[in-house]
Amino acid sequence: MQTLAPRSGPAEAEGPVRPRRPPVEVAHARGLSYRAGLERMEQAVDRAKAGGIETLLLFEHPPVLTLGRAADRGHVLAAPELLEGLGIEVVATGRGGDVTYHGPGQLVGYPVLSLSPDRRDVYRYVRDLEEVLLRTLSDFGIGGARVARRTGIWVRRAGAGPERKIAAIGVRISRWVSSHGFALNLDPDLAHFNWIVPCGIADAGVTSMREQLGQAPAWPAVERSVVRHLAEVFEREIAA
């Protein structure tokens, strides 16, 4: 048997080296139309793909229904006449997932991050977003949970009964830059979710932080928690 002499010099690093990145910029807007939010997201994506800064967009939208790439339009339950009368658009998007509702009282986050070279794993990216949301809910005393074969964050009922979703996730990754993201229910009108089969899941309900806590949390406090935990989980610095 041949004996190999130990290698001299410094050891080679194992796996991809985590790059040094500029701090992530955070932008906030409430009452911003969904289409205007998408436009700002796409601008951030183009910047990140060109090697520029990463961005976390935190928006609140007027009521809108959005369709993922795999959406079943039969999961929009409200009659077109009702939606038209209320001025509610149904917008096709490039994210994954099915039908989602966005509206007042819901924090919609669009992390636009470069996942190269050390985080090029779609499954890990979704699990990391879930971890950010789990930690955020924990800050407010809410025990969120993952559910097997279902993305997003759920709250389990005591005893029998289906889980209820408190945060939805639907993402797009192009050239290893992320877009779209998550929707966390702070204090939305839960009756509006009756317009759809949320995320195409008919055997589960929807809940909110207000429903769990008995009162709505302060919006700025939830935003700060999300930003802090995204920095922790994704090992990023946040721009001042």
Secondary structure, DSSP 8 states (H G I E B T S, - for coil): --------SS----S--------BEEEEEES--HHHHHHHHHHHHHHHHTT---EEEEEE-SSEEEE-TT--GGGB-S-HHHHHHHT--EEE-SSSSSEEEE-TTEEEEEEE-B-TTT---HHHHHHHHHHHHHHHHHHTT---EEETTEEEEEE--SSSS--EEEEEEEEEEETTEEEEEEEEESS--GGGGGGB-GGG-TT-EE--HHHHHSS---HHHHHHHHHHHHHHHHT--B--
